[in-house]
Amino acid sequence: MLQLLAVVWWCAVASSVATDDLYEVVPDFTGGFGCDGPLQNLDFFGNDLFQFKGDGDACKKACNDTLACGAFTLAYGQCFIKSDVGSKVSSTRGCKSYIC
């Protein structure tokens, strides 16, 4: 829950920064792009931007390359890039989710 609050706090801070300044702030934040996880057997239900076949590294790269990505779920070789973790979280055996 603390990680989710940190993500919400960061989004609030980032949205309050002027657009010109945002490009100066983001590289420092994402320079060593990382995601919290894996959160085993957990699926962030909904908020899918797109999906594709891939592994954890491919999912992480796609999330890094997608400005709107806030999280992703990897389930049985399928990567679901998500805009947000959303309010619905389900316990799904075999899923791994990451907050980015």
C-alpha positions as CSV (number, residue, x, y, z in Angstrom):
1,M,0.0,0.0,0.0
2,L,2.9,2.3,0.8
3,Q,4.3,1.8,-2.7
4,L,0.9,2.7,-4.2
5,L,0.8,5.9,-2.1
6,A,4.3,6.8,-3.3
7,V,3.2,6.4,-6.9
8,V,0.1,8.5,-6.3
9,W,2.2,11.2,-4.6
10,W,4.7,11.2,-7.5
11,C,1.9,11.5,-10.0
12,A,0.5,14.5,-8.1
13,V,4.0,16.1,-8.0
14,A,4.7,15.5,-11.6
15,S,1.3,16.8,-12.8
16,S,1.9,20.0,-10.9
17,V,5.2,20.7,-12.8
18,A,5.0,22.9,-15.9
19,T,5.4,20.9,-19.1
20,D,8.7,22.5,-20.0
21,D,10.1,21.6,-16.6
22,L,8.8,18.1,-16.8
23,Y,11.3,17.1,-19.4
24,E,14.1,18.2,-17.1
25,V,12.7,16.3,-14.1
26,V,11.8,13.0,-15.7
27,P,15.3,12.0,-17.0
28,D,16.6,12.1,-13.4
29,F,13.7,10.0,-12.2
30,T,13.8,7.4,-14.9
31,G,17.5,7.4,-15.6
32,G,17.8,4.0,-13.9
33,F,14.3,3.0,-14.9
34,G,13.0,0.5,-12.4
35,C,9.8,-1.1,-11.3
36,D,8.7,-2.3,-7.9
37,G,8.0,-5.9,-8.0
38,P,7.4,-8.6,-8.9
39,L,4.2,-8.7,-6.8
40,Q,3.6,-12.5,-7.1
41,N,0.1,-13.8,-8.0
42,L,-1.3,-10.3,-8.2
43,D,-3.1,-8.8,-11.2
44,F,-4.0,-5.1,-11.5
45,F,-7.4,-5.5,-13.2
46,G,-8.2,-3.2,-16.0
47,N,-6.5,0.0,-17.2
48,D,-4.8,-1.9,-20.1
49,L,-3.1,0.3,-22.7
50,F,-2.0,-2.7,-24.8
51,Q,-0.8,-6.2,-24.6
52,F,1.7,-8.5,-26.4
53,K,3.6,-11.8,-26.0
54,G,6.8,-11.3,-24.0
55,D,8.8,-11.8,-20.9
56,G,9.5,-9.6,-17.9
57,D,12.4,-7.7,-19.7
58,A,10.2,-7.0,-22.7
59,C,7.4,-5.8,-20.5
60,K,9.7,-3.5,-18.5
61,K,11.2,-2.0,-21.8
62,A,7.7,-1.5,-23.2
63,C,6.6,0.3,-20.0
64,N,9.7,2.4,-20.1
65,D,9.0,3.4,-23.7
66,T,5.4,4.2,-23.0
67,L,4.9,7.6,-21.4
68,A,1.4,6.6,-20.0
69,C,2.6,3.4,-18.4
70,G,2.2,3.2,-14.6
71,A,2.3,-0.6,-14.2
72,F,2.3,-3.9,-16.0
73,T,1.2,-7.5,-15.4
74,L,2.9,-10.5,-16.8
75,A,0.7,-13.6,-17.1
76,Y,1.6,-16.8,-18.9
77,G,3.9,-15.1,-21.4
78,Q,1.5,-12.3,-22.1
79,C,2.4,-8.7,-21.1
80,F,-0.3,-6.2,-20.2
81,I,0.9,-2.6,-20.2
82,K,-1.3,-0.5,-17.8
83,S,-1.9,3.2,-17.4
84,D,-2.4,2.7,-13.6
85,V,-2.7,0.1,-11.0
86,G,-6.4,1.0,-10.7
87,S,-8.7,0.2,-7.8
88,K,-9.3,-3.5,-8.5
89,V,-6.5,-5.9,-7.6
90,S,-7.1,-9.6,-7.9
91,S,-5.2,-12.6,-6.7
92,T,-4.4,-14.6,-9.8
93,R,-2.2,-17.6,-9.7
94,G,0.7,-17.3,-12.1
95,C,0.6,-13.5,-12.6
96,K,3.4,-11.1,-11.7
97,S,2.7,-7.4,-11.5
98,Y,5.0,-4.4,-11.3
99,I,4.5,-0.8,-10.4
100,C,6.7,1.5,-12.5
